[in-house]
């Protein structure tokens, strides 16, 4: 059972130079919110709530750097493919910007995975699905029944596949599953 969510320590910094924009970032354990000095206390309170929600949403998106992506892949490999030992642990994982026809790819020989940077701004569970799909290729190189059984260990497989199909349809893209 999860405990009550803690409210972060918030520091509001008002500026006479700031006219309309509000910004927020973390500084250690604190959240710093920058806002115009002319905002009323009611506006300040509303903006604090809005910026905390935005910051939380941004931070819940999933790994942003290649190192964080590699670490996430290791966590997923251990959780869903731990019974295969190190077979599903990649040598490296990275974001790429030149992958427009597929969401991810895997080089079994080099044991490396590449994910389209278009996944960065999608929900973390979608990027996790693509990682699971590519990690499964380290164990089963083809899209046979054994491969799909491995991928099916991830509980949000069908939901993520539907999400990606919807994104591709809206964009008018024909993304390959692999």
C-alpha positions as CSV (number, residue, x, y, z in Angstrom):
1,X,0.0,0.0,0.0
2,X,1.4,3.4,-1.0
3,X,1.7,6.0,1.6
4,X,0.4,9.6,1.3
5,X,2.0,11.6,-1.4
6,X,4.4,14.2,0.0
7,X,4.0,17.8,-1.1
8,X,7.3,19.1,-2.3
9,X,8.9,22.2,-0.8
10,X,8.1,25.1,-3.2
11,X,10.0,28.3,-3.5
12,X,8.3,31.1,-5.5
13,X,10.6,33.6,-7.1
14,X,8.8,36.7,-8.4
15,X,10.4,39.0,-10.9
16,X,9.5,42.5,-12.1
17,X,11.2,41.7,-15.4
18,X,8.9,38.6,-16.0
19,X,5.7,39.7,-17.6
20,X,3.5,36.7,-18.5
21,X,5.5,33.5,-18.3
22,X,5.8,31.0,-15.5
23,X,8.6,28.4,-15.2
24,X,9.4,25.6,-12.8
25,X,12.4,23.4,-12.1
26,X,13.9,21.2,-9.4
27,X,16.7,22.5,-7.3
28,X,17.7,19.7,-5.0
29,X,14.6,18.8,-2.9
30,X,12.9,22.0,-3.8
31,X,10.7,23.1,-6.7
32,X,11.5,26.6,-7.8
33,X,8.7,28.5,-9.6
34,X,9.5,31.7,-11.4
35,X,6.6,34.1,-12.0
36,X,5.8,37.7,-12.6
37,X,5.7,39.9,-9.5
38,X,2.3,41.4,-10.5
39,X,0.4,38.1,-10.1
40,X,-2.1,38.1,-7.2
41,X,-1.9,35.5,-4.4
42,X,-4.8,33.6,-6.0
43,X,-3.0,33.6,-9.3
44,X,0.2,32.4,-7.5
45,X,-1.6,29.6,-5.8
46,X,-3.2,28.5,-9.1
47,X,0.1,28.6,-10.9
48,X,1.9,26.6,-8.2
49,X,-0.7,23.8,-8.6
50,X,-0.4,23.9,-12.4
51,X,3.4,24.0,-12.5
52,X,3.7,21.1,-10.0
53,X,1.4,19.0,-12.2
54,X,3.3,19.9,-15.3
55,X,6.7,19.1,-13.7
56,X,5.3,15.7,-12.4
57,X,3.9,14.9,-15.9
58,X,7.3,15.8,-17.5
59,X,9.2,13.7,-15.0
60,X,6.9,10.7,-15.4
61,X,7.6,10.4,-19.1
62,X,10.4,7.9,-19.0
63,X,14.1,7.9,-19.7
64,X,15.4,11.0,-21.4
65,X,19.2,10.2,-21.8
66,X,20.9,7.2,-23.4
67,X,22.3,6.2,-20.0
68,X,18.8,6.3,-18.4
69,X,17.4,4.3,-21.4
70,X,20.1,1.6,-21.0
71,X,19.4,1.4,-17.2
72,X,15.7,1.1,-17.9
73,X,16.3,-1.7,-20.4
74,X,18.3,-3.5,-17.8
75,X,15.5,-3.2,-15.3
76,X,12.9,-4.5,-17.8
77,X,15.2,-7.4,-18.9
78,X,15.6,-8.4,-15.2
79,X,11.8,-8.1,-14.5
80,X,10.4,-9.8,-17.6
81,X,13.2,-12.0,-18.9
82,X,15.2,-12.8,-15.7
83,X,14.7,-16.5,-16.3
84,X,16.9,-16.1,-19.4
85,X,19.9,-14.9,-17.5
86,X,21.9,-12.3,-19.3
87,X,20.5,-13.3,-22.7
88,X,18.1,-10.3,-22.7
89,X,20.6,-7.8,-21.4
90,X,21.7,-5.4,-24.2
91,X,25.3,-4.1,-24.6
92,X,23.8,-0.6,-25.2
93,X,20.6,1.2,-25.9
94,X,20.3,4.7,-27.4
95,X,17.9,7.1,-28.8
96,X,18.2,7.8,-32.6
97,X,16.6,10.5,-34.8
98,X,17.1,8.8,-38.1
99,X,14.5,6.0,-37.4
100,X,11.3,7.2,-39.1
101,X,10.0,3.8,-40.4
102,X,10.0,1.9,-37.1
103,X,9.8,2.5,-33.4
104,X,12.9,0.5,-32.5
105,X,15.5,-1.9,-33.8
106,X,17.8,-4.5,-32.5
107,X,21.2,-5.7,-33.7
108,X,21.4,-9.2,-32.3
109,X,25.1,-9.6,-33.3
110,X,26.2,-6.4,-31.4
111,X,23.4,-6.8,-28.8
112,X,22.5,-3.1,-29.2
113,X,19.0,-1.5,-29.3
114,X,18.0,1.8,-30.9
115,X,14.7,3.5,-30.2
116,X,13.2,6.3,-32.3
117,X,13.4,9.6,-30.5
118,X,9.7,10.1,-31.3
119,X,9.0,7.8,-28.3
120,X,10.6,10.3,-25.9
121,X,7.5,12.3,-25.5
122,X,5.1,9.4,-25.3
123,X,4.0,7.8,-22.0
124,X,6.8,5.7,-20.4
125,X,4.7,2.5,-20.7
126,X,4.8,2.8,-24.5
127,X,8.6,3.2,-24.6
128,X,8.8,0.3,-22.2
129,X,6.8,-1.8,-24.6
130,X,9.2,-1.0,-27.5
131,X,12.1,-1.8,-25.2
132,X,10.5,-5.1,-24.3
133,X,9.9,-5.9,-28.0
134,X,13.5,-5.3,-28.8
135,X,14.8,-7.1,-25.7
136,X,12.8,-10.1,-26.7
137,X,14.7,-10.1,-30.0
138,X,17.9,-10.7,-28.1
139,X,16.4,-14.1,-27.1
140,X,14.2,-14.9,-30.1
141,X,15.4,-13.1,-33.3
142,X,12.2,-13.8,-35.4
143,X,8.6,-12.8,-34.8
144,X,7.5,-16.4,-34.2
145,X,5.2,-17.7,-31.5
146,X,8.0,-18.0,-28.9
147,X,8.9,-14.3,-29.5
148,X,5.3,-13.1,-29.0
149,X,5.0,-15.2,-25.8
150,X,8.1,-13.3,-24.5
151,X,6.6,-9.9,-25.5
152,X,3.3,-10.9,-24.0
153,X,4.9,-11.0,-20.5
154,X,4.6,-7.2,-20.5
155,X,1.1,-6.5,-19.2
156,X,0.6,-3.4,-21.3
157,X,1.6,-5.0,-24.7
158,X,-1.8,-4.7,-26.4
159,X,-2.5,-1.3,-25.0
160,X,0.9,0.0,-26.2
161,X,0.6,-1.6,-29.6
162,X,-2.8,0.1,-30.0
163,X,-1.4,3.4,-28.8
164,X,1.4,3.2,-31.4
165,X,-1.0,2.2,-34.2
166,X,-3.1,5.2,-33.3
167,X,-0.1,7.6,-33.4
168,X,1.0,6.2,-36.7
169,X,-2.5,6.5,-38.2
170,X,-3.0,10.1,-37.1
171,X,0.4,11.0,-38.6
172,X,-0.3,9.1,-41.7
173,X,2.8,7.0,-41.2
174,X,3.2,3.3,-41.8
175,X,5.4,2.2,-38.9
176,X,6.8,-1.3,-38.9
177,X,6.4,-3.4,-35.8
178,X,10.2,-3.9,-35.8
